[in-house]
Structure formats: C-alpha cells, structure tokens
Amino acid sequence: MEEIRALKGTKDIFGDEMRKWLDIEDIIRNLCDDFGFNQIRTPIFEFTKLFKRGVGETTDIVNKEMYSFIDKGDNDITLKPESTAPVVRAYLEHAMHAETQPIKLYYISPTFRYEKPQAGRQRQFHQFGIEMFGSESPTADAEVIAIGQTLLKRLGIKNVELHINSLGGPECRKRYNETLKTFLRSKEEHLCELCKERMDKNPLRVLDCKNEKCQQELQGAPTILDTLGESCKAHFEKVQELLTAMNIAYSVDSSIVRGLDYYTKTVFEFISNDIGAQGTVCGGGRYDKLVEEIGGKPTPAVGFGAGMERLLLVREAENKDAVSPTYRDIFIGYRGETAMVEAFKMVNHLRQAGISAESDHLQRSIKAQMKYANKISAKFSAIIGESELEEKSVQVKNMATGEAITVSFDQLADSVKKMLSETL
C-alpha cells in the first residue's frame, strides 16, 4: 500500500519542538497582556475578494501564492495568506469602531502561501501579529515597534537590527510614483517581465522584486523620503524621536517598502543576521487606508506580523538551550499486579498535587523501567514491591546523585515537593 506523507511545504510539530512552540506562545501572550492587547481568532478561510481588495491585486501574494478554490456553495474562497485583512473585516463586522479607541488586538494563526519552501517558511506557516485601530498618532507606531523589540528581547534574540522607512500618504505616493516611473523607464530593457508589467500599475512593487538582476538595476533609484509632504515628514520624525526616547536603536532604510499594497507612512522590519537572505523576522507598519478599502470609514491603523517559524529559527541559532527538554518530577515503578494498582493510584495522587509523575504502561522489567525513567529525564524514582506495600513506605531516589530516602505513602507528595525545591 502506498505510503501517505505530509504535503510539501507542511510539517508536523511534536515532542521537544512542540515545547519550544508553546514556550514562545506563552511569552507572546504575557507580552500582549503587558501592552494591553487582546487576542482575536479569525477563520482560516475568507472570501477571496477580501484579499484582492485588501492585500492588492499586483502583489505576489494575490498573483502567485494564494490557495483559492470554489466551494460547494459556489463561493470563491481563499485560505488566508495573511491575517491583517481578516482582522480588519472582523473590526468592521463586529462594529469595534463604536467601542472606545484604540482597539488593540493580537493573533497567532496558521497562514497559507504557495511558494517555494525555505528555512523558516513553509506553505503552511504561522504568524503572530499585532493590530491597533483608531489612532493616527506617531505614538501608536512607536508602541507597535516597541512590542516587536520587547518580544525579541524576551526571546533572547539579540543579533537583530530595526530598519524603518516612511511611504508617506496618497499625495506623497503619487509624487513618488511619477518620479520612480521616470527612473524605471530608463532601466526598462534590463528589468524582468513582471517588473515591466508592474511599472505602470504599481511602480512601488518593482522595488520589492526578488530578481537579483533587477535589484542591481534598481541601485540609485529615487527614494520616497525625498517626496514626503510636511505632515508625513513630521510624523516620521516624531516616530524617530519616540524610538530614541524609548532607547530603541534603528536605522532609516529607504529600501524598506514591504510586500503588501496597504501600507502608508511608517514601515519597519526587524532583520536578523543569523538566517541568511530571508532575514526578516518581524515586519509591519501603518495602513491608514485599509479599513476604508475593505468597506469602512477612514480609520488609522498600525501593526506587524512575525513568522513563528522564523522566530524559532533565530532563537535556536542564538540560544539552543532556550527551552529545557521534556522531564518528569518522579517515576513510580512496580513489581507485580497489586503493586501496579498502587503505583497508578500514587501517580494520580501526585499529579493532583501538581507534581509531574509517570509510571510504566508496558509491564517492563524493573531494569527496563529504570532505563525508561532515565529516558524521560525523571528527577526522582521509586519502586513499589511486596515489602513496600506491607510497610506503606517507599524509597525515593535522586536520579542525579543516587541518594535515597524512605518516605511513607501518605507523605510522598509533600516529601517530593520538598525534594524538588531543594534541587532548584
């Protein structure tokens, strides 16, 4: 019979790797609590028009990467390739704009893009994201960036640089597009076909081309910073002032444009030097026009997305021992059927007392049971046999030192807790 395997670009997560995921998720939830953000979970699939309208029809995501299909109700459906547009849809659908602003939301969500699998990026990957609605102040930009910086700090990720840029507002973009088109036409014969197609429709997307030859031709392109209006320039300067006041190091990088059409004004990326060319671990910015594009009233908003796989990859590169392997506080072994019943009674009691306990499910020999105790990194072990049942007491052995003490059955939980505290 043919073996059925996971699809290319997907993977199973289990064992010690799952512990690493859960550890990062715990850090994220605590971080968001500290910054006053509430979790939101949106459906895995949405109407395709949401992403075409929100992400932009000239983006690689919409053109090449979306998993779209017609369902049994003849609806055009897409597995979400990013989560900002769905969160905006939820913001509008549930009238969050009528609540006290700003609305501060975060998500941890599976995401789907049909692209070449690479380090830290699968076709099903996972994103942590932040979205803040209702504030046009530069303080919102700075706070969102501060969350990204604090996350990396709490994960022990140090070899990362913050790059920021401003894409300005519609008028700034209009002026820049004309300047950029003039430059691109002078390079047209050397650009790829996709860049030639984008040149008139959305010239900013040309700067995001992944073709190495195109990137060489784009050296010396005019920057949008040269065409910012006074209000957009003042906004960007205030963001920089706030970051400096918050002791967040950054560099202004005019090449940061992000891969989605909805960004306005501030854009930023945290870039790692530890994972090669695909070094962005967190990126985002302001998107003041997206709520309106999706059908709402003009609403300022800012946020970011961070790939969970990328965070794990960078954390592992910098600190392989960030998460301890699986362990048990105590293993209870046994000899014989009667002792087996007592062992599982004891294990259940210990677990109810908050102690991580384990016993044997395979009726192994005592020698094999102790090998298993070592395998699961049990800190202590005990073996119940006939004499232990008669005396209602058991020897508890420290697996690291070999030292053992005799403890009565009814005092076992308290004694193990005390021994655990002494080994900290």
C-alpha positions in Angstrom: 0.0 0.0 0.0 1.3 3.5 -0.9 2.6 5.5 2.0 0.7 8.7 2.6 3.0 11.6 3.6 2.5 15.2 4.6 2.3 17.6 1.6 5.3 19.5 0.5 5.7 22.8 2.5 3.9 21.4 5.6 5.2 19.7 8.7 4.2 18.0 11.9 5.1 19.7 15.2 5.5 17.4 18.2 7.9 16.4 21.1 10.5 18.8 22.2 9.9 21.1 19.2 6.3 21.5 20.4 7.6 22.6 23.8 9.6 25.3 22.0 6.4 26.5 20.2 4.4 26.5 23.4 7.2 28.5 25.2 7.2 31.2 22.6 3.4 31.3 22.6 3.4 31.8 26.4 5.9 34.6 26.1 3.7 36.2 23.4 0.6 36.0 25.5 2.3 37.5 28.5 3.8 40.3 26.3 0.4 41.2 24.9 -1.1 41.3 28.3 1.6 43.7 29.4 0.9 46.0 26.4 -2.9 45.8 26.8 -3.7 43.8 23.6 -6.5 41.2 23.4 -6.4 38.1 21.3 -8.6 37.6 18.3 -9.1 34.4 16.2 -10.4 34.8 12.7 -11.4 31.9 10.3 -8.8 30.1 8.3 -10.6 30.9 5.1 -12.3 34.1 3.8 -13.9 35.3 0.6 -11.1 35.8 -2.0 -12.3 39.4 -2.7 -11.2 40.3 0.8 -7.5 39.7 0.0 -7.7 41.1 -3.5 -9.2 44.3 -2.2 -7.0 44.5 1.0 -3.6 43.0 0.0 -3.6 44.3 -3.5 -4.0 42.6 -6.9 -0.5 43.4 -8.1 1.2 41.7 -5.2 3.0 38.4 -5.4 0.6 37.0 -2.8 -2.5 37.6 -4.8 -0.9 36.9 -8.2 1.0 33.7 -7.4 0.7 32.4 -3.9 -2.9 32.2 -2.7 -4.7 28.9 -2.1 -8.1 29.7 -3.7 -11.0 27.5 -4.6 -14.7 27.4 -5.3 -16.6 25.7 -2.5 -19.8 23.6 -2.8 -21.9 26.8 -2.5 -20.1 28.4 -5.5 -18.3 30.8 -3.2 -14.8 32.0 -4.2 -12.8 31.1 -1.1 -9.1 31.6 -0.1 -7.1 30.1 2.8 -5.8 33.2 4.5 -2.3 34.3 3.1 -2.0 36.9 5.8 -4.2 38.0 8.8 -4.4 41.8 8.8 -7.2 41.9 6.2 -9.3 39.3 8.2 -8.8 41.3 11.4 -9.9 44.5 9.6 -13.0 42.6 8.3 -13.8 41.4 11.9 -13.2 45.0 13.2 -15.9 46.2 10.8 -18.3 43.3 11.0 -18.5 43.5 14.8 -18.6 47.3 15.0 -15.5 47.6 17.0 -15.2 51.2 15.7 -18.1 52.0 18.1 -16.1 50.9 21.1 -13.5 53.1 23.0 -10.5 53.5 20.7 -7.8 52.4 20.2 -8.8 48.8 19.6 -5.7 46.7 20.3 -5.7 43.1 19.0 -3.2 40.3 18.5 -3.4 36.8 16.9 -1.4 33.6 16.5 -2.6 32.0 13.3 -1.8 29.4 10.6 -1.3 31.1 7.2 -1.1 29.7 3.7 1.0 30.7 0.7 2.0 28.6 -2.3 5.7 29.4 -2.5 9.0 27.6 -2.5 9.6 26.1 1.0 12.7 27.6 2.6 14.3 27.9 6.0 11.8 29.3 8.4 9.0 29.4 5.8 6.6 26.6 4.9 3.5 26.7 2.6 1.5 26.4 5.8 3.3 28.7 8.3 2.2 30.5 11.4 2.1 34.2 12.2 2.0 36.3 15.4 0.6 39.7 14.6 -0.4 43.0 16.3 -3.1 45.4 15.1 -4.0 48.7 16.6 -7.0 50.7 15.2 -8.2 54.2 15.8 -5.0 56.3 16.4 -3.2 58.3 13.8 -0.6 59.4 16.4 3.1 58.5 15.9 2.9 57.1 19.5 0.9 54.2 18.1 3.7 53.4 15.5 6.3 53.6 18.3 4.3 51.3 20.6 3.8 48.7 18.0 7.6 48.8 17.2 8.3 48.6 20.9 6.2 45.4 21.2 8.4 43.8 18.4 11.6 44.9 20.2 10.4 43.6 23.6 9.4 40.3 22.1 12.8 39.7 20.6 14.4 40.8 23.9 12.3 38.3 25.9 13.1 35.6 23.5 16.8 36.3 24.0 17.3 37.3 20.3 20.0 39.9 20.1 21.6 39.9 16.7 18.7 41.8 15.1 18.5 45.3 13.5 15.5 47.5 13.2 15.1 49.2 9.8 12.4 51.9 9.4 11.1 53.9 6.4 8.1 56.1 5.5 5.9 55.5 2.4 4.0 58.7 3.0 0.3 59.3 2.3 -1.6 59.2 -1.0 -0.2 62.6 -2.3 3.4 61.7 -1.4 2.9 58.3 -3.1 1.5 60.0 -6.2 4.5 62.3 -6.5 6.9 59.5 -5.8 5.3 57.2 -8.4 5.8 59.7 -11.1 9.5 60.2 -10.1 10.0 56.4 -9.9 8.3 55.7 -13.2 10.8 58.1 -14.9 13.7 56.2 -13.4 12.2 52.8 -14.2 11.7 53.7 -17.8 15.4 54.4 -18.1 16.0 50.8 -16.9 13.1 49.1 -18.6 15.1 47.0 -21.1 17.0 45.4 -18.2 14.1 44.6 -16.0 12.1 41.3 -15.8 8.7 40.9 -17.4 6.9 41.2 -14.1 8.6 44.4 -13.3 7.7 45.8 -16.7 4.1 44.9 -16.0 4.1 46.5 -12.6 5.9 49.6 -13.7 2.8 51.5 -14.7 0.2 49.7 -12.5 2.1 49.9 -9.2 5.7 51.0 -9.6 6.5 50.7 -5.8 6.1 46.9 -6.2 9.1 46.9 -8.6 11.3 47.8 -5.7 10.2 44.6 -4.0 11.2 42.4 -6.9 13.3 39.3 -5.7 15.1 39.1 -9.1 18.8 39.7 -8.4 19.4 41.3 -11.8 16.5 43.7 -11.2 17.9 44.6 -7.8 21.2 45.6 -9.4 19.4 47.8 -11.9 17.4 49.5 -9.1 20.6 50.7 -7.4 20.4 54.5 -7.3 16.6 54.6 -7.6 15.0 57.8 -6.1 13.7 57.3 -2.5 10.2 58.2 -1.3 11.7 60.1 1.6 12.6 62.8 -0.9 8.9 63.3 -1.8 7.3 63.3 1.6 4.9 66.2 2.4 5.3 68.2 5.5 2.8 66.3 7.6 4.2 62.9 6.6 7.7 64.1 7.2 6.7 65.5 10.7 5.0 62.1 11.5 8.1 60.1 10.6 10.4 62.5 12.5 8.2 62.1 15.6 8.3 58.3 15.3 12.1 58.5 15.3 12.1 60.9 18.3 9.9 58.5 20.2 12.1 55.5 19.4 15.2 57.4 20.5 13.4 58.3 23.8 12.5 54.7 24.3 16.1 53.6 23.7 15.2 51.5 20.7 18.1 51.5 18.2 17.1 51.8 14.5 18.4 52.9 11.1 16.4 54.7 8.3 16.4 52.4 5.3 14.6 53.8 2.2 14.6 50.3 0.6 12.0 49.0 3.1 8.7 49.0 1.2 7.0 45.8 2.5 5.3 43.3 0.2 1.6 44.5 0.6 -0.1 47.4 -1.0 -2.0 48.7 2.0 0.9 50.3 3.9 1.1 54.1 4.4 3.6 56.3 6.3 5.7 54.2 8.7 7.0 50.8 7.6 9.6 48.7 9.5 11.4 45.4 9.6 13.5 43.6 12.3 16.2 41.9 10.3 18.3 39.0 11.7 21.9 38.4 10.6 21.7 34.7 11.6 19.3 33.2 9.0 20.7 34.2 5.6 19.0 36.1 2.9 15.5 35.6 4.3 16.4 37.6 7.4 13.2 39.5 8.2 11.7 38.1 11.4 9.2 40.8 12.1 7.8 43.5 9.8 4.9 45.9 9.6 3.8 49.5 9.6 0.8 51.9 9.3 -2.1 51.2 7.0 -4.5 54.1 7.3 -6.4 53.3 4.1 -7.1 49.6 4.6 -10.3 49.9 6.7 -11.7 52.2 4.0 -10.6 49.8 1.2 -12.5 47.0 2.9 -15.7 49.0 3.2 -15.4 51.0 6.4 -15.0 54.7 7.3 -11.4 56.1 7.2 -9.7 54.6 10.2 -6.0 55.0 11.1 -4.3 51.7 11.9 -0.8 50.2 12.5 0.5 46.7 13.1 3.1 44.0 12.3 3.4 40.3 11.6 6.1 37.9 12.8 6.6 34.4 11.4 6.6 31.9 14.3 8.9 29.6 12.3 11.4 32.4 11.8 11.3 33.4 15.5 12.1 29.7 16.4 14.9 29.6 13.8 16.6 32.7 15.0 16.1 31.8 18.7 17.6 28.4 18.1 20.6 30.0 16.2 21.3 32.3 19.1 20.4 30.2 22.1 20.0 26.4 21.6 19.2 25.9 25.3 16.4 28.4 25.5 13.8 25.7 26.3 14.6 22.7 28.5 13.8 19.2 27.2 10.9 17.2 28.5 11.3 15.8 32.0 9.2 14.3 34.8 9.5 15.1 38.5 9.2 11.4 39.5 8.8 8.0 38.0 7.0 5.3 40.1 7.9 1.8 39.1 6.4 -1.5 40.3 6.8 -5.3 40.7 3.6 -7.3 40.3 -0.1 -6.7 39.7 -1.0 -5.4 43.2 1.9 -3.0 43.2 0.9 -1.8 39.7 -2.5 -0.7 41.1 -0.8 1.1 44.0 1.7 2.8 41.6 -1.0 4.2 39.4 -3.0 5.3 42.4 0.1 7.1 43.7 0.9 8.7 40.3 -2.7 10.1 40.1 -2.4 11.5 43.6 0.9 13.1 42.8 -0.5 14.7 39.7 -3.4 16.1 41.6 -0.9 17.7 43.9 0.8 19.5 40.9 3.7 17.0 40.6 4.7 15.7 37.1 4.6 11.9 37.7 4.8 8.9 35.4 4.6 5.1 35.6 5.1 2.1 33.3 2.4 1.1 30.8 4.3 -1.8 29.1 4.8 -4.2 32.1 8.6 -3.9 31.6 11.2 -5.4 33.9 12.5 -3.3 36.8 15.7 -2.7 34.9 13.8 -1.6 31.8 11.6 0.6 33.9 14.6 2.4 35.3 16.0 2.9 31.8 12.7 4.4 30.8 12.9 6.7 33.9 16.3 7.9 32.6 14.9 8.3 29.1 12.1 10.7 30.3 14.6 12.6 32.5 12.9 11.8 35.7 14.4 13.7 38.6 13.4 11.1 41.2 12.3 7.5 41.1 10.7 4.9 43.4 9.9 1.2 43.0 6.9 -0.4 44.7 7.0 -4.1 45.5 5.6 -6.5 48.2 7.7 -5.1 51.1 6.7 -1.5 50.2 3.1 -2.5 50.1 3.4 -4.1 53.5 5.2 -1.2 55.1 3.2 1.5 53.3 6.5 3.3 52.5 8.9 3.6 49.6 12.5 4.6 48.9 12.6 7.8 46.7 15.9 8.0 44.8 17.5 11.2 43.4 18.4 10.1 39.8 21.3 12.6 39.6 23.1 11.8 42.9 21.9 8.2 43.7 20.9 9.4 47.2 17.6 7.8 48.5 15.3 8.4 51.5 12.4 6.3 52.8 9.0 8.1 52.7 5.6 6.9 53.8 2.9 6.6 51.1 0.7 9.3 52.7 3.7 11.7 52.9 5.0 11.1 49.4 3.6 14.2 47.7 4.8 16.6 50.4 8.2 14.9 50.5 8.6 15.1 46.7 7.7 18.8 46.7 10.3 19.5 49.4 13.0 17.5 47.5 12.2 19.3 44.3 12.5 22.7 46.0 15.9 21.7 47.3 17.2 20.8 43.8 16.3 24.2 42.3 
